[in-house]
Amino acid sequence: MQSNLFKIGVTTEIGRLRKLLVHSPDSGLGKVVPSKAQDWLFEDIVHLDTIRKGEYDYYTKLLMYFLDPSKIKGKLKDIDSETANRGFYKPNHPNFHNSKNVVELQNLLADILADEYIRKKLTAAVCAIEGCTYQLQLKLTATAPKELAEIFISGTMADDTMIFAPVPNLIFTRDVGTTINKHILLNKPAKKARVRETMLMRYIFFNHPFFEAYQNNIIEIPDTTMHFLRPGDEPEFRTTLEGGDVMMVAPNHVLIGVSERTSEEGANEVIKLLFEHNVVEKVTVVKIPAKRDYMHLDTVFTQVRRDTWVILHSIAHSPTYDTTEPIHFLKEPEKLEATTAIQFHKNKPGIPKVFEHVEALLDDISRNDLGSTTPTKIIYSGGNVFPYDSREQWTDSCNLLAIKEGVVLGYDRNDKTVEAFKANGFDVVKVQDLIQDLESGKVDTETLTDTLVLMPSAELSRARGGFHCMSLPLLREPLNPLKGT
């Protein structure tokens, strides 16, 4: 729990990743029931053993080779042996990796619960939200910190009794907050299912020694004045924001998505807070259709290199209408399908810049914010071929995590998008093969470039989130300046 060496700082989406916050799939994912799946923001129920052993474990391994290689290189055979029983991957196991670079959220929660005062306060808060009895509150307060952390996340006691709903979306750590330069922006969720996880994260960020030096840099989003008078809980009257709608694209520039989960009011408050705290100089709001298909900004585009992005074509360019069709003149276009990008400058209040389309915004970021001297490349979901574009966007073809510039992780099921990456000069490798090459020394993390790493995804993709969602970067290296600049 020492904080003196723990640094945070993120200035881009693609700088070399050095530290991130993750949460391994817990038993709560295996307790999602069909009748509550949509309320808990899942489209389906997943098979827990497969999602752990067959899929997420590979994510953990790859992160360790890139971020904390001393814990895994040369030890993989023992780590994956039957006798090890996956101890390396289990947060409460004595052989858990306990990396300070691949940081497990559940461990941080257990750390702060060791403090009796915090344990009592947080237990009371959770019990109030979940409507627990006072007797249960006392029982939870007396529970050991590691066990209690697991209960708060899974909703299940040690004897497998469910006492409240799990928070299965906690594997998507991106949504609980975003590192912006040396600040942390906490989320304000749109859905009731995410209230408990948001509170847990708030306690972690404000109480864990890792973040002690940054407590004054934690930004919370308040409700609007007299919010209690708003008419009902309709999203248009609420101040909401989730981390999947926030992208740190350049040291002076943040993107905020207005989507199904982030409201205009939420974006408005964030812009004011970021400018007031001198965190960035400009914020661009990208309004995307408020549809479950898209959900967050990072489900429709992410960055691959300073000159390369992957995006759903209908988001890159708002729909065009055939003027030879009479219907074009007879019926108003569907406004929900339109996408807009409006940029606000700290030093130019009241004079926002409007981009013609999202692709123009991405080109501006690449060239003017990041100094790219090559033409901006756009890789389209599904190769921009119907129906593969929308099918593969649904399974997170656009939701990629850059582990370093040009090296991104994505799902192995999005075949047409993979072909589009190959057509744009990227190598494509299965994670299983890459891990073996990293272990043997055939491949080096420092020299690997322009590669799409395919991750197994049969179950993970059914949880409706990719690796960008499953990561909260805490520290990235600044991008190297281009030669000649």
C-alpha positions in Angstrom: 0.0 0.0 0.0 3.0 2.3 -0.3 2.1 5.4 -2.4 5.5 7.2 -2.9 6.3 5.3 -6.1 2.8 5.1 -7.5 2.4 7.6 -10.4 -0.5 8.3 -12.6 -0.7 10.3 -15.9 -2.4 9.7 -19.2 -2.0 12.1 -22.1 -3.1 10.0 -25.1 -5.0 6.9 -26.0 -2.0 5.2 -27.6 1.1 6.0 -25.6 3.0 3.0 -24.2 0.8 1.6 -21.4 2.6 1.3 -18.1 -0.1 1.0 -15.5 -3.8 0.2 -15.6 -6.7 -0.8 -13.4 -8.6 -4.0 -14.2 -11.0 -6.4 -12.5 -10.9 -10.1 -13.2 -14.2 -11.9 -13.8 -15.7 -12.7 -10.4 -18.4 -15.1 -9.4 -21.0 -12.5 -9.9 -20.8 -12.9 -13.6 -21.9 -16.5 -13.1 -25.0 -15.4 -11.2 -26.6 -13.2 -13.8 -30.1 -14.7 -14.4 -32.1 -14.3 -17.7 -34.9 -12.4 -16.0 -32.5 -9.7 -14.7 -29.9 -9.7 -17.4 -31.0 -6.5 -19.1 -31.6 -4.7 -15.8 -28.0 -5.6 -15.0 -26.9 -4.4 -18.5 -26.1 -7.8 -19.9 -27.7 -9.1 -23.2 -27.1 -12.7 -22.3 -25.7 -15.0 -19.5 -22.1 -16.0 -19.9 -20.3 -19.2 -18.9 -18.0 -18.2 -16.1 -15.3 -20.9 -16.4 -14.9 -20.2 -20.1 -14.7 -16.5 -19.7 -12.0 -16.9 -17.1 -9.8 -19.8 -18.2 -10.4 -19.7 -22.0 -10.4 -15.9 -22.5 -9.7 -13.4 -19.7 -6.6 -15.3 -18.5 -4.9 -14.6 -21.9 -5.6 -10.9 -21.4 -3.9 -11.0 -18.0 -0.9 -12.9 -19.4 -0.4 -10.4 -22.2 -0.7 -7.4 -19.9 1.9 -9.0 -17.6 4.4 -9.5 -20.4 4.0 -5.8 -21.5 3.6 -4.2 -18.1 5.2 -6.4 -15.5 7.3 -9.1 -17.3 9.4 -10.1 -14.2 6.3 -11.8 -12.7 5.6 -14.0 -15.7 8.5 -14.4 -18.1 10.2 -17.8 -17.6 7.5 -18.9 -15.2 4.6 -19.5 -17.6 4.7 -23.3 -17.5 4.4 -23.3 -13.7 1.8 -20.6 -13.6 -0.4 -22.6 -16.0 0.2 -26.0 -14.5 -2.7 -28.0 -13.2 -1.3 -28.0 -9.7 -1.2 -24.2 -9.7 -5.0 -24.2 -10.1 -5.0 -20.7 -11.6 -3.8 -19.2 -8.4 -1.9 -16.5 -10.4 -5.2 -15.2 -11.7 -7.3 -15.3 -8.5 -7.3 -12.0 -6.4 -7.7 -13.8 -3.1 -5.2 -16.6 -3.7 -1.8 -16.6 -2.0 -0.1 -17.0 -5.5 -2.0 -14.1 -7.1 0.3 -11.9 -9.1 -0.3 -8.7 -7.0 1.2 -6.6 -9.7 1.5 -2.9 -9.1 1.2 -2.2 -12.8 -1.7 -4.5 -13.7 -3.7 -3.4 -10.7 -6.6 -5.5 -9.5 -9.5 -3.4 -8.3 -10.7 -6.1 -5.8 -7.3 -5.9 -4.0 -7.5 -2.1 -3.7 -11.0 -2.5 -2.2 -9.7 -5.1 0.3 -6.9 -2.8 1.2 -9.1 0.1 2.2 -11.6 -2.2 4.0 -8.7 -3.2 6.4 -9.3 0.2 8.0 -12.1 -0.3 10.5 -13.5 3.3 10.1 -13.7 3.0 6.3 -15.1 -0.6 6.6 -18.0 0.7 8.8 -18.8 3.6 6.6 -18.7 1.8 3.3 -20.7 -1.2 4.7 -23.3 1.2 6.0 -23.5 2.9 2.6 -23.8 -0.4 0.6 -26.4 -1.7 3.0 -28.4 1.5 2.6 -28.3 1.3 -1.1 -29.2 -2.4 -1.1 -31.9 -2.2 1.7 -30.1 -4.7 4.0 -31.2 -5.4 7.5 -29.3 -3.9 10.4 -28.3 -7.4 11.6 -26.8 -8.1 8.1 -25.0 -4.8 8.3 -23.4 -5.8 11.6 -22.4 -9.2 10.2 -20.8 -7.6 7.1 -18.9 -5.1 9.2 -17.3 -8.0 11.1 -16.3 -9.8 8.0 -12.6 -10.0 7.0 -11.6 -7.3 4.4 -10.7 -9.7 1.6 -13.9 -11.7 2.0 -15.9 -8.5 2.3 -14.5 -7.0 -0.9 -15.6 -10.1 -2.7 -19.1 -9.9 -1.2 -19.5 -6.2 -2.2 -18.6 -7.1 -5.8 -20.3 -10.5 -6.2 -23.3 -9.9 -4.0 -22.7 -13.4 -2.5 -21.6 -14.6 1.0 -18.9 -17.2 1.5 -21.6 -19.9 1.7 -22.8 -19.0 -1.8 -25.9 -17.2 -0.5 -26.8 -14.2 -2.6 -27.7 -11.2 -0.4 -28.0 -8.6 -3.2 -27.4 -8.3 -6.9 -23.8 -8.7 -8.3 -22.1 -5.8 -10.2 -21.1 -7.8 -13.3 -20.2 -4.7 -15.2 -17.2 -4.0 -12.9 -15.0 -5.9 -15.4 -15.5 -2.8 -17.5 -13.3 -0.7 -15.4 -13.1 2.1 -18.0 -16.6 3.1 -17.1 -15.9 4.0 -13.5 -13.4 6.8 -14.3 -10.9 8.2 -16.6 -7.3 9.4 -16.1 -6.9 12.8 -17.8 -3.3 14.0 -17.6 -2.7 13.8 -13.8 -6.4 14.0 -12.9 -9.1 11.4 -12.4 -12.6 12.1 -13.6 -15.1 9.9 -11.7 -18.2 8.7 -13.5 -21.9 9.4 -12.8 -23.7 6.3 -14.1 -27.0 6.4 -16.0 -28.2 3.0 -14.8 -29.1 1.9 -11.3 -27.1 -1.3 -11.8 -23.9 0.6 -11.7 -24.5 2.7 -8.6 -22.8 0.4 -6.1 -19.7 -0.1 -8.2 -19.4 3.7 -8.6 -19.5 4.2 -4.8 -16.9 1.5 -4.3 -14.6 3.2 -6.8 -15.2 6.6 -5.1 -14.0 5.1 -1.8 -11.0 3.5 -3.4 -9.8 6.7 -5.2 -10.3 8.9 -2.1 -8.9 6.4 0.5 -6.3 4.1 -1.0 -2.7 5.2 -0.5 -1.9 4.7 -4.2 -4.0 7.8 -5.0 -3.0 9.8 -1.9 -0.9 12.3 -3.8 -3.7 12.8 -6.3 -6.7 13.4 -4.0 -6.9 17.0 -4.9 -6.9 15.9 -8.6 -10.1 13.8 -8.4 -13.0 15.4 -10.2 -16.5 14.5 -9.2 -19.6 15.6 -11.2 -22.3 17.3 -9.2 -26.0 17.3 -10.0 -27.4 20.5 -11.4 -28.9 22.9 -8.9 -32.3 21.8 -7.6 -31.9 18.5 -9.4 -34.5 17.0 -7.1 -37.1 19.1 -8.9 -36.4 17.4 -12.2 -39.4 15.6 -13.8 -38.7 11.9 -13.3 -35.6 9.9 -14.1 -35.6 10.4 -17.9 -32.0 10.7 -19.2 -32.6 14.1 -20.7 -33.1 15.6 -17.3 -30.2 13.9 -15.5 -26.5 14.7 -15.2 -24.9 11.4 -16.2 -21.5 10.4 -17.5 -19.7 7.1 -18.0 -16.0 6.5 -18.7 -16.6 4.8 -22.0 -17.7 8.2 -23.3 -14.4 9.9 -22.3 -11.2 9.7 -24.4 -7.9 11.4 -23.6 -6.7 11.9 -27.2 -4.0 14.5 -26.6 -2.4 16.3 -23.7 -4.6 19.4 -24.2 -7.7 17.6 -25.6 -10.5 15.4 -24.3 -13.4 13.9 -26.2 -16.8 13.5 -24.4 -19.5 11.4 -26.0 -23.1 12.2 -25.5 -24.8 8.8 -25.9 -27.3 6.4 -24.3 -25.3 6.7 -21.1 -23.9 10.2 -21.0 -26.3 13.2 -21.1 -25.8 16.7 -22.5 -26.0 17.9 -18.9 -23.2 15.6 -17.9 -21.0 16.8 -20.8 -21.8 20.4 -19.9 -20.7 19.9 -16.3 -17.5 18.1 -17.3 -16.5 20.8 -19.7 -16.9 23.5 -17.0 -15.0 21.4 -14.4 -12.1 20.5 -16.8 -11.6 24.2 -17.8 -12.1 25.4 -14.2 -9.3 23.1 -13.0 -7.0 23.8 -16.0 -6.9 20.2 -16.9 -7.2 20.6 -20.7 -7.5 23.5 -23.2 -10.3 22.0 -25.4 -13.1 19.5 -25.1 -14.9 18.1 -28.1 -18.4 16.7 -27.6 -19.3 13.9 -30.0 -23.1 13.3 -30.0 -23.9 9.8 -31.2 -27.3 8.1 -31.6 -28.7 7.2 -28.1 -29.1 3.5 -28.9 -28.1 0.3 -27.1 -26.2 -0.7 -30.2 -23.7 2.0 -29.6 -23.9 2.6 -25.8 -20.6 4.5 -25.5 -18.2 6.5 -27.6 -15.6 3.8 -27.4 -18.0 1.2 -28.9 -18.0 3.1 -32.2 -14.4 4.2 -32.5 -11.0 3.9 -30.9 -7.5 5.0 -31.9 -4.8 2.6 -33.2 -1.9 4.9 -34.1 -1.5 8.6 -34.2 -2.6 8.5 -37.8 -5.0 5.5 -37.7 -8.4 5.0 -36.2 -11.0 2.2 -36.4 -14.6 3.3 -36.6 -18.2 2.4 -37.7 -18.8 4.1 -41.0 -22.3 5.4 -40.1 -20.7 7.2 -37.1 -17.8 8.6 -39.2 -20.3 10.1 -41.6 -23.9 10.9 -40.8 -26.4 9.2 -43.2 -26.7 10.8 -46.6 -30.0 10.9 -48.4 -30.7 10.2 -52.1 -32.2 13.4 -53.5 -33.6 11.5 -56.5 -36.0 9.7 -54.0 -39.3 11.7 -53.4 -39.3 10.5 -49.8 -36.3 12.8 -49.2 -38.6 15.7 -49.6 -41.7 14.2 -47.9 -40.2 13.0 -44.6 -37.9 14.6 -42.1 -34.6 12.6 -41.7 -34.3 10.7 -38.5 -32.5 13.0 -36.1 -31.5 10.2 -33.8 -29.2 8.8 -36.5 -27.2 12.0 -36.9 -23.8 12.4 -35.4 -22.2 15.7 -34.6 -18.9 16.9 -33.2 -18.7 20.3 -31.4 -15.4 21.6 -30.0 -15.1 24.0 -27.0 -12.0 26.0 -26.3 -11.1 27.2 -22.8 -9.8 30.5 -24.2 -12.7 31.0 -26.7 -15.8 30.8 -24.6 -19.0 30.9 -26.6 -17.3 30.2 -29.9 -17.4 26.5 -30.4 -16.0 24.8 -33.6 -18.3 22.5 -35.4 -16.8 19.6 -37.5 -18.4 18.5 -40.7 -18.3 14.9 -39.5 -16.5 12.7 -37.0 -13.9 11.6 -39.5 -12.9 15.2 -40.0 -12.4 15.5 -36.2 -10.2 12.4 -36.1 -8.1 13.7 -38.9 -7.8 17.0 -37.0 -6.6 15.2 -33.9 -4.1 13.2 -35.8 -2.6 16.1 -37.7 -2.9 19.1 -35.4 -2.9 17.6 -31.9 -0.5 14.7 -32.4 1.6 16.1 -35.3 1.0 13.3 -37.7 2.7 14.0 -41.1 1.1 11.1 -43.0 -2.5 10.9 -44.3 -4.9 9.8 -41.7 -6.1 6.2 -42.1 -9.6 5.1 -41.2 -10.3 1.4 -40.8 -14.0 0.7 -40.9 -15.8 -1.9 -38.9 -16.6 -5.0 -41.0 -14.7 -3.4 -43.9 -17.7 -1.1 -44.3 -19.6 -3.9 -45.9 -23.2 -4.5 -45.0 -24.3 -6.4 -42.8 -20.8 -7.1 -41.4 -20.2 -3.5 -40.4 -23.0 -3.4 -37.8 -22.7 -7.1 -36.9 -19.0 -6.7 -36.0 -19.5 -3.3 -34.3 -22.0 -5.1 -32.0 -19.2 -7.6 -31.0 -16.8 -4.7 -30.4 -14.8 -4.5 -33.6 -14.2 -0.8 -32.8 -13.5 -1.2 -29.1 -9.8 -1.8 -29.1 -7.1 -1.2 -26.4 -3.8 0.2 -27.6 -1.1 -1.4 -25.4 1.4 0.8 -27.3 1.1 2.8 -30.5 0.1 0.5 -33.3 -0.3 -2.6 -31.1 -4.0 -3.2 -30.2 -6.1 -5.9 -28.7 -9.4 -7.0 -30.2 -11.8 -9.9 -30.5 -11.0 -12.8 -32.8 -14.5 -13.1 -34.1 -14.6 -9.9 -36.2 -13.3 -11.5 -39.4 -14.1 -8.6 -41.9 -12.5 -6.0 -39.6 -9.4 -8.2 -39.3 -9.2 -8.3 -43.1 -9.5 -4.5 -43.1 -6.5 -4.3 -40.7 -4.5 -6.6 -42.9 -5.3 -4.4 -45.9 -4.0 -1.4 -44.0 -0.6 -3.1 -43.4 -1.1 -4.6 -39.9 0.2 -8.0 -38.9 -2.5 -10.1 -37.2 -1.5 -12.6 -34.5 -3.5 -14.8 -32.1 -2.7 -14.1 -28.5 -1.9 -17.7 -27.8 0.9 -17.6 -30.4 2.1 -14.2 -29.3 2.4 -15.3 -25.6 4.5 -18.3 -26.6 6.8 -16.1 -28.7 7.1 -13.6 -25.8 7.9 -16.5 -23.4 10.6 -18.0 -25.8 12.1 -14.6 -26.6 11.2 -14.8 -30.3 9.2 -11.6 -30.0 10.1 -8.6 -27.9 7.5 -6.2 -26.5 9.7 -3.1 -27.2 10.1 -3.9 -30.9 6.6 -5.2 -31.7 4.8 -2.8 -34.1 1.6 -2.4 -36.2 -0.1 -5.6 -34.8 -3.7 -6.5 -34.1 -3.7 -9.1 -31.4 -6.7 -11.4 -31.6 -8.2 -12.4 -28.3 -10.6 -15.3 -27.7 -14.1 -13.9 -27.4 -16.9 -16.4 -27.5 -18.1 -15.5 -24.0 -16.5 -12.1 -23.4 -18.1 -10.6 -26.4 -21.5 -11.6 -25.0 -20.9 -9.3 -22.1 -21.1 -6.3 -24.5 -17.7 -4.7 -24.1 -14.2 -5.0 -25.6 -10.7 -4.5 -24.2 -11.0 -0.7 -24.2 -13.9 -1.1 -21.8 -12.0 -3.7 -19.7 -9.1 -1.3 -18.9 -8.7 1.9 -17.0 -5.2 3.2 -17.9 -3.5 5.0 -15.0 -0.1 5.6 -16.6 0.9 5.9 -20.2 4.2 7.2 -21.6 3.9 10.4 -23.6 4.1 9.8 -27.4 7.5 10.2 -28.8 7.9 13.3 -31.0 8.1 12.6 -34.7 11.5 12.9 -36.3 12.0 16.3 -37.8 9.4 18.0 -35.6 
